[in-house]
């Protein structure tokens, strides 16, 4: 396995938590943000958010920068949010295909069997 594939797998593991994906989306949409505001936007406790931010920081996906008396978090690479959005589009298409398959299966179940 090459080094890039190993790094990619590590990043994907880091993003395997829905709160972390939402943090990425919020930072991409709202820009640099303090922990208190980010916790309010996402709807989780500040300690919980801080834990997620620590994981994202250790993976190199977000950075913290002092801003006056507070600390603001920002994405290290804006394309990270686009990668997450691309995955959402892929998953939406997959769900649509599965929904279509399910509908066809339901129709077949409702069709009488002719002998």
ABEGO torsion letter per residue (X at the ends): XBAAAAAAAAAAAAAABAAAAAAAAAAAAAEBBBAAAAAAAAGBBAAAAAAAAAAAAAAGABBBBBBEABBBBBBABAAAAAAAAAAAAAAAAAAAAAAAAAAAAAAAAABBBBX
